[in-house]
Every structure is written in structure tokens, then in C-alpha cells.
Amino acid sequence: MNPRFLLALVALTACAKTPPDVEPEVVPEPVSNVRIAPAERPVAYGDCVEARRRAASTPDLPVDRIPAILVAKPPALEKLPAAARRKDGSAEVKVDVLIDTLGKADMKTFKVVTASSPLLANNVKAVIGRWTFSPAELAGCKVSRVFHFIANAPARKK
């Protein structure tokens, strides 16, 4: 074959357009199945109906004031048996419980998050229902909210 002919053929092939029935390869963008919920507007001060609705739907709702212990009688972790402690003498318990608008623990919601001994969890469960709390507040309204209780005893010094 003639070298000029081959050169012309290569040049024409390189400059040719993609045929219309062949689509160029398109790399799709990664798809995320995450839906971002629209941010809720703040609760208007004194709108207790809305404050309580939100608290009921989200028990761990950010609030203006979280529940606080007012009276802790009988105290938790008092006179624990040695079996309730770890070998090094330490002990730890974390529980969650819903505090209602009257400042009482709703023991149906009591949940042990962690406990170094079942004895500790039982001790806290026996006393926390008798305590008095200040309820959580949102927009000037008393609302129910989860209270996170944590207690620990340090290890014995060696």
C-alpha cells in the first residue's frame, strides 16, 4: 500500500466523530442514600404543647435545662458488698431513666448501660425510683427527658 494513503487513512480515522448510536462512557457520581432532615425551628418560649411533643418523640432531646437530682435518699452504692467490686476495688455503673415532668423517675424506662457488677445495677435500680429530680425544661416548659446516671468507685491504692 501507498504510505501516503495509509497516513491519510490514519488521520481521517483519528478525526472521525463517534457514531450517533454509540454513547460515550459516562462515569456516574457516587449516590448517597442519606436524607438530611430539615432542621426544626426552635420552640417558641411558652409553647408547651410543642415542647412536650418534641420531648415525647425524642427522649434525649437537647433542652434548656437537663434533669437534676434534688434529693438522693437513700444514696446509691452505699455499703456495697466486696462482691460488687472488681478485684482492684473499683466499681462502675451507668444507667438511663426517663424523668417525668413531676421530677419522678419512670422505672419502666430504667436501662442499665454498663455495670461492673449486677449488684451495682440492682442497688441503683432500688434507690433511684425513690429520688426526687428537677424536671428538664425546654422553652420554659417542664418536659420528660432521659437522665444519665453515672457512679464509680476508684481502685484501691496499692
C-alpha positions in Angstrom: 0.0 0.0 0.0 0.9 3.5 -0.6 2.4 5.2 2.5 0.5 8.5 1.8 -2.7 6.6 1.6 -2.1 4.9 5.0 -1.2 8.3 6.5 -4.4 9.8 5.2 -6.4 6.9 6.5 -4.9 7.2 10.0 -5.6 10.9 10.0 -9.2 10.5 8.9 -9.8 7.8 11.5 -8.4 9.9 14.3 -10.5 12.9 13.4 -13.7 10.9 12.8 -16.7 11.6 15.2 -18.2 9.0 17.4 -21.1 7.4 15.6 -24.5 8.6 16.9 -25.6 5.1 18.1 -22.5 4.7 20.3 -22.8 6.7 23.6 -19.6 7.9 25.3 -18.9 6.3 28.6 -20.2 8.4 31.5 -18.9 7.8 35.0 -21.8 8.3 37.4 -21.3 10.4 40.5 -21.5 8.4 43.8 -25.0 8.2 45.1 -25.7 8.7 48.8 -28.8 7.3 50.3 -28.6 9.7 53.2 -31.6 12.0 53.7 -30.9 15.2 55.6 -33.9 16.1 57.7 -34.8 19.8 57.6 -33.7 21.5 60.8 -36.6 22.1 63.2 -37.2 25.6 64.2 -36.6 26.4 67.9 -39.6 26.0 70.1 -41.2 29.4 70.9 -40.9 30.3 74.6 -44.0 29.1 76.4 -45.2 26.7 73.6 -45.5 23.8 76.0 -47.6 21.7 73.6 -44.8 21.7 71.0 -42.1 21.3 73.7 -43.8 18.2 75.1 -44.5 16.8 71.6 -40.8 17.0 70.7 -39.7 15.6 74.1 -42.1 12.7 73.7 -40.7 11.9 70.2 -37.0 12.3 71.2 -36.4 11.4 74.9 -32.8 12.5 74.7 -33.7 15.9 73.2 -31.4 18.8 73.7 -33.1 21.0 76.3 -32.5 24.3 78.1 -32.1 22.5 81.4 -31.5 18.8 82.0 -33.0 16.9 84.9 -31.0 17.2 88.1 -31.1 15.3 91.4 -32.7 17.3 94.2 -33.0 14.6 96.9 -30.9 11.4 96.7 -32.2 9.4 99.7 -31.3 6.7 100.1 -27.9 7.2 98.5 -26.7 4.9 95.8 -23.8 2.5 96.2 -23.9 2.7 100.0 -22.5 -0.3 101.9 -21.6 -2.3 98.9 -20.5 -5.9 99.5 -17.0 -6.8 98.3 -18.5 -9.0 95.6 -19.9 -5.9 93.9 -16.4 -4.5 93.3 -13.7 -5.6 90.8 -10.5 -7.3 92.1 -8.8 -3.9 92.3 -11.6 -2.5 94.4 -13.1 -0.3 91.6 -16.8 -0.3 90.6 -18.8 1.5 87.9 -22.4 1.7 86.9 -24.1 3.8 84.2 -27.9 3.8 83.8 -30.5 5.8 81.9 -34.0 6.5 83.1 -36.7 8.9 82.0 -37.5 11.7 84.4 -41.1 12.9 84.0 -42.5 16.5 84.3 -43.1 16.0 88.1 -39.5 15.1 88.8 -40.0 11.3 89.3 -38.1 8.5 87.6 -40.2 6.4 85.3 -38.9 3.0 86.3 -40.4 1.3 83.2 -37.7 3.1 81.2 -34.8 2.1 83.5 -32.0 0.7 81.4 -28.5 -0.4 82.5 -25.9 1.0 80.1 -22.9 -0.6 81.8 -22.2 -2.1 85.2 -19.1 -3.7 86.6 -21.5 -6.0 88.7 -25.2 -6.8 88.6 -25.2 -5.9 92.3 -24.5 -2.3 91.4 -27.2 -2.1 88.9 -29.7 -3.6 91.3 -28.6 -1.2 94.0 -29.1 1.8 91.8 -32.5 0.5 90.5 -33.7 0.1 94.1 -32.9 3.6 95.1 -33.3 5.9 92.0 -37.0 5.4 91.9 -37.3 7.0 95.4 -35.3 10.1 94.5 -36.6 13.5 93.6 -35.4 15.4 90.5 -36.0 18.7 89.0 -37.5 18.0 85.6 -36.0 19.1 82.3 -37.1 22.4 80.7 -37.5 23.4 77.1 -38.8 26.8 76.2 -39.8 27.5 79.7 -41.9 24.3 79.9 -41.3 21.1 82.0 -40.7 18.1 79.7 -39.8 14.5 80.2 -36.2 13.6 79.4 -33.7 10.8 79.8 -31.4 11.2 82.8 -27.9 9.6 82.5 -26.7 8.5 85.9 -23.1 7.5 86.4 -21.4 6.4 89.6 -18.0 4.9 90.2 -15.7 3.9 93.0 -11.9 4.2 92.4 -9.5 1.4 92.6 -7.8 0.8 96.0 -4.4 2.3 96.4 -1.6 -0.2 96.4 
